[in-house]
Amino acid sequence: MVETLRHTGVRVEELLELTQLAIVSHRLPDTGEVIPLLQIVPSKTNQERLLVVTPELASVLASVVSRLRAIGGGSIPLVARHDAHERAWGPPLPHLFQRNRDYRSKVIIAEMVNQLLARAGDRMGVCNAACEPIKVTAHDFRRMFATEMVTGGLPIHIAAKILGHNRLVTTQGYTAVFDEELIRSYRAFLDGRRSVCPAEEYREPTNAEWTEFQQHFQTPKA
């Protein structure tokens, strides 16, 4: 579950809705290369989306499928899932995140996901700067995924599509861009702008100009 959340940024409800049928493929028309995809059918909105499956995620999903087939005697057990939002049971499907409880296969619920994450965090003993245990929820992985996409250079409107957001402002609220990253990005922007502008527009200031600039902030304002 951690690897799926980390590599996709899906909502916890979307994670638990994943079935074997969600693993699809697409052949690129220009090269013929087959790309594995994960089909997300969100319960929160009516907009489906496709996510590219990284090699790391493909390995994890293959392990999940293999484990479930071993439990089900060659095929993934078909399990009905209760939708808390719709307050209804869905049809029996080969859900990827299920477990056997009381001799029956059941889809893991959202509360259990966060409980499992909390237990994993306790075992790792990861703490913050104040030596306080760090509590990670499934939604934290969605925020981290969004931040990594945007700080990695992916346009925010593309990140919004991947996350399933209808508004860019929602995606902006998910990203945690630190001051250092802002400074680094802005300096890269300035370097790029200077490379296409006349050099005389970016001459170094004289000592007198620099002194005048510094004194400007030291002079009391009326």
N, C-alpha and C positions, 0 to 999 in steps of 0.2 A: 504493500500500500504506500509506503514512504517513497519508493522509487517512482511509482506511477504518479503520485501527487507532485513530486519534484520535477519530473520531466514533462508534465502536461499542464499543471496549474488548474486542473479541473476542480469544480466544487465537490464537496464531500458527497452530496446527493448524486452528482453525475458519476463519481467514482463507484458508488454502490449500485448504480444502474448498468454498469458495464457488463456485457455478456460476451461470449465467444463470437457472437454474430457481429460485434462491433469492430472486430479486427478484419479490415478489408485491405485491398491493394489497388494501386493505380499505375498504369503503364504510361510513361511519358511519351507523347507522340513523336518528339524529335529524336530521342535517343533509344527508345524502347526499354529503358530502365524501369524496373518494377519498384514502386515505392510503397512500403507498408503504411497504412493509415489507421487511425482510431476514430471511429464515428461516434460523436457525442450527440445524444438525443436528450437535451436538458429538460428537467421538469420545471425549472424556474421560468424559462421562456419557451416559445414555440420554434425557435430558430436552431436548426441542426447545424453542426459544423464538423469539419474533418481536421484532425491534427496529424502531423507527420510523426511517425514513430522513430525515435532515435535507435541506434544499435543497442545501446544500454537498456532502453525500455523494451525492445524486442526480446532481449534475452530474459528479462524479468517476466514478461507476459508468457513466454514459452515455458518457463519453469512453473508458473501458476497453472497453465493449461495441463501440463504434464502431471502435476501433483493431483489435480482434480480428476483427471482421467484414471489415475491409479486408484483413487478412492471410489470412483464410480464404475469400476470394472471395465474400463475402456472408453467410456464416454462421460462427459461432464454431467453431473446430476442436474435435472431440471427442477428449479425451485421458484416458487412464487414469492414476490417481494411486496411488502406493504408500503405504499406511498403515503408518508405522513402528511404531505401537502394536499393530495387528492383524497386522503382518507379512504383509500380503496386498495384492494389486492390486485396485482397484475397477473398476467398469465405465467405459467411455469416456463422458465427460460434458463439457459446455461450460464448463470451469473458467475463472474470470475471471483468475486469476493464473498464467499460463503464458507461456512464451517459446520461441522457436525455437532449438534447439541441434543442430548436426550435421544440419541440414536436416530436423529433426523437432521437432514441438511437444511440450514437456514441461512438467509442472506444476512451479513453483518449489518447492524444498525449504526447510524451516525454517532450516537453516544459511545458505542463500543470502540469506534475508530479512535476517538480522542482519549478514551481510557487506555487503549493499547499504546498510543503515542506517549502518554504520561508515564506508563510503566517503563517504556523503552528509555525515556529521558532520565528516569530515576536510576536505571541500571547503568547508564553512561556517566551519570554524575556531572553533567555539563552545567557550569555556573556562569553568571555574568560577572562584571567587574566588581560588584558588591558582594560576591561569593554567595549569591542567592540562586537557587535552582531555577533553571530556565524551563518554563512550561511551553511546549509547542503544540499548537492545534493544527488540524487539517487545513484550516483557512490560512494559517501562517505560510504554508508552502505555496499557496496561490499568490500571496503578496510577494514572496521571494522570487517566484517564477516571473511575475510581472516586472519586478525591479531589474532582474538579470537581463530580460529582453530589452528593456528601454536603455539601460546603461551600456548594453552591448552594441547599441547602434540601430536596433530595429525601430523603424518609424512607429510612433505611438498609435497611429490609426490601424496599422497591421497588428500590433499587440492587442488592440481592442477586439479585433475580429477573432484572434486566437483565443482570447479569454471569454468571448461570448458577450461582450458589453455592447449595449446599444448606444451609449454616449461616451465620448472621449473623456469627459470630466470624471467619469467613474474610474476609468483606467488610470488617470492621473492621481486619483486618490489612493490607488493601490501601490503606486511606486514610491519607494523610499530612496530618493537620490540625495546623497550626502554632499555637504558643501565642497569637499575636496573634488568630487566628481563634477560638480558645477563649474568650479574653477578650471579644472583640467579641460572640460569640454569647451568652455568659453575661450581659453587660450588657444586651443586647436582651431576654433573658428576664426580668431584674430589672425593666426598664422596663415590660414588659408586665404583670408581677405587681403592680407598684405602681399601675398604672392602674386596677386592679379592687379594690384594698384601701383601707381608710380612711387618709386622709392622715396622721393622728396616729401611725400605726404606723411611718411613715418620716420622722419629724421629724429635723432636723439635731441632732447631739450638741452639748451645751454645751462650753465651753472646758475646764471641770473634768473632764467625762467623757472628752474626747479626751486630755487630759493623763494621766489615770489609765490609759487604754488603752495609751498609748505606754510609760508606766513599767512596765506589766505585763511587757513584753518585755525591759526593761533590768534588772529585778530578778533577781539570781542565784537559780537554783532549787536547792533542797537535794538 
